[in-house]
């Protein structure tokens, strides 16, 4: 009987702690600045182990989007890089996961907007979240989208799982 109680207690602890571990991904917004002061052809965002590089032909310090592929991801430790050859990337909406293995970008084309998740090691697309016609906000491990259609207001929350990918929460 005593062993059964300990087993139940251990199972309860595991079930309580597992969601905490699974939800440990956090996204941090990172600044995108010119690679060289006074030169606006290449912009970069720097993490601890990853550097992102965006091309810009506008020659403008205040550029708000980068439509010129590729987006390069450089791994500092291994001195390797990969490239993403699609998208118009919004400058103010670039996020890295706390372990820098996942990059999230806000990309658009025409009337479509997406939050796109990439693997920083090989530039593969991991997931995309359609946020067209929505307002959205990222806070750590939570992404909240809101849409309004006339008088109807709809909100959807997504929690990042252990792989830093969004999982819709139930309403």
Secondary structure, 3 states (H helix, E strand, C coil): CHHHHHHHHHHHHHHHHHHHHHCCCCEEECCCEEEECCEEEEEEEECCCEEEEEECCCCCCCCCEECEEEEEEEECCCCEEEEECCCCEEEEEEEEECCCCEEEEEEEECCEEEEEEEECCCCCEEEEEECCCCEEEEEECEEEEEEEECCEEEEEEEEECCCCCEEECCC
